[in-house]
Amino acid sequence: MIFTVMSCRTNDVYDIEESVKDISGVWKLQSVSRNGIDITESMDFSQFALNLNSDGTYTMDNYLPFVVKENGIWSTDNPTMPFLISFKETSKSEPVNVELNYPTVNGSRSLTIKLSPGCYSNTYTYQLKRITDK
């Protein structure tokens, strides 16, 4: 009888699929740190916007030091669990990959990008908030 009961048990592994993280939209800077020091109040970052279009293209409004200077295409390393975002300028053959974090902060998604534009001894962390969807 024990064998009968045990044979009826299933070892179902529940396949839980992670949803695709849609990071497209218009992203505005909320805070900027350089080498771990908050520099948000040092400059006017309010005019910068990163436009991640749903068709895989990107543009920037009011350029600030960033990993790319020109518009182009973007992608992530994994659509369900992105840890890197790749920017490829239209005039360049190779993309630039940067570390990405996509946490929920105060009930809404934010985007954290770590980058070193130009001088690799300086690391910037851009915390962005989506202002529009797609």
Buried (B, 14 or more C-beta within 10 A) or exposed (E): EEEEEEEEEEEEEEEEEEEEBBBBBBBBBBBBBEEEEEEEEEEEBEEBBBBBBEEEBBEBEEEBBBBBEBBBBBBBEEEEEBEEBBBBBEEEEEBBBBEBEBEEEEEEBBBBBBBEBEEEEEBBBBBBBBEEEE
